[in-house]
Amino acid sequence: MNWTQILGITAGLLTALSMLPQLIKTLKEKKAEDVSLKMLIVLLLGITLWIAYGFVREDFPIIVTNSFSFFLNITMIYLRKKYKHGDPATEKT
């Protein structure tokens, strides 16, 4: 692996990991009404195009890091739908 691949993988991982704090917060609080579903869908479409671009270029760092990002964003979309209105069990009265 050369330095440009290491640079690409590092950049891609950091970008993908940017969704992790939101994912963790959503899992802890069991609410996601403030997370924009439209933003997540647009981001997912962009990531999908990056993966396709990676395959066309046969670029391993682009494929792997964006696939990881795709997984995190699909998970966030699932949580967004599941916890859109919060978890009634965690609501304070």
C-alpha positions, -999 to +999 in steps of 0.1 A: +000+000+000+014+034-010+011+067+008-017+079-015-038+049-006-032+054+031-041+091+027-073+081+009-083+055+034-076+078+063-097+106+048-125+083+039-126+067+074-126+101+091-155+112+068-174+080+075-168+082+112-184+117+113-218+100+115-208+078+144-214+104+172-249+110+159-256+073+157-244+068+193-265+098+205-296+084+188-291+050+203-286+064+238-315+089+237-338+068+215-350+099+196-341+113+163-368+139+153-341+165+149-322+144+123-331+154+087-342+124+067-338+144+035-302+151+044-295+115+051-311+104+018-291+130-002-259+119+016-266+082+009-271+089-028-238+107-029-221+079-011-236+054-035-221+074-064-187+075-047-188+037-044-197+034-081-169+058-090-145+037-069-155+006-089-150+024-122-116+036-111-108+003-093-099+024-063-098+003-032-098+032-006-128+048-022-148+016-023-140+005+012-144+037+031-176+047+013-190+013+018-184+017+055-200+052+053-230+036+034-235+011+062-234+038+089-259+060+070-283+031+063-282+024+100-289+061+108-318+061+084-333+031+101-328+047+135-343+079+122-375+061+111-376+040+143-371+069+168-387+097+148-409+107+177-387+094+205-392+064+228-423+069+250-406+048+277-378+073+281-401+104+281-402+123+314-435+132+329 
